Amino acid sequence: MQKRLRLARREDFNKVYRFGKSMANHQFVLYQKTQPAVSQFRMGISVSKKVGNAVVRNRIRRVVKEIVRLRAEEIAPRVDFVLIARKPVATMGYAEIEKSLLHLLRKSGMLVKHKNR
């Protein structure tokens, strides 16, 4: 995922947590906050140590980043969002994670249809 599409600073995460809206399903929690100053979306990922060891946590981060990278044109612009992975994600495969993540993005209204599709 491109560096300009990432939330990296602690204060950016805190703004999204404090002032954003949250939505959840069994596998993920999503916090989102609109940012009119930003032209595209920015994403942060949080995976707690409760989910698994470093190998498991990094795998979850890589899979989520890849799903978002492949669907980037369908995600609404001008939004900062943070995804928090819950324990069930550790045992899921790529297809299951993708289905769950897309369900949550649709539920939150962040997944929009692309003009060419």
N, C-alpha and C positions, 0 to 999 in steps of 0.2 A: 504494500500500500504506500502511496506517495506520502512524503513527509508533510506536505502542506495540508493533508487530509487528517492529520493526527492531532489529538489533544495531548499535550505533553506536560504542561506546567500544572503544578498542584492547584494554583489559584483558578485555572480554567475548569478543572474538575470540580472544585468547590462551588464555583458559580453555577454550574449545571446542577449539582446536587441541591444547592440552597434555593435557587430561583426557578428551577425547571419543573416539569411535570413528570410523574413516574407512571410506569405501566409494567405489568409483569405477566409471565406465564410460569409453568413449573420449572423451566430450565434457565430462564434469563430474567433480569430486571433491567428496564430501560429508563433512563432519565434523559429528557430532551429539553432544550431551551433554544428558542429562535434567536438568531444573531443577524440583524440586518446589515451589519458592517462586513460580513464575510460572504463571498460570492458562492462558495460551495459548502457542503457539509463538512464537519470535522468530527472524528470519532475517537473515543477513548475506551479501553477495555480494562476491566478489573477482574482478576481471578484470585480468590482468597486461598490461603494455605489450607483451609479446611477442605477444599475441592480435591487436592492431591499433591503429590510432590512436584518438584520443578519441571520434570519431564512432562507430566500430565498438564500442568498449567500452561507451559509454553506451547504444547500441541493445541490446546484449546484456543489460545491467542492466535496462532498461525491459521487455524481453520476458519475462525471468525473473520480475520482480516482478509482471507482469500474469498470468502463468500461475499463480503462487502465490496471487495475490489471488482469482482465479476458483475455485481449488481449496482455499481456506483451510479450509472446513468438513470437508474430507476428511483434512487433515494432523493428525497426533497432537498433542494439547496437551502442555504442560509439557516442551517440548524446545527447546533452542537449537541452531541449525544454521547452518553456513557452506557456501555453494556456491562452488566455484572453477571458473571456466570455462576450458576448454582451447582450443587453436588451432582445431580443426575447427568450433567453434560459430560462428566468424566468417563462414563461408560457408553456414550453414544458414538455412532459413526458419523461420517461426513454428511450423508443424506439426511439423517435424522436431525442433526444440528442445523442444517440449512433449512429444513422444513419448519423447525421451531423458531428460528431467527426471523424468517420471512413472515411467519404468522404474527410475531410480535411487532414487526415493522408495519405490517398492514393494519393491525389493530390500533396502532398509535397514529396512523394516518401519514406516516413518513414515506411509504412506498407509493410512488406515483407512476403512472404509465408513461413510457417514453414515447415521444411523438412519432418515431419511425416504426413502432411496433403495432 
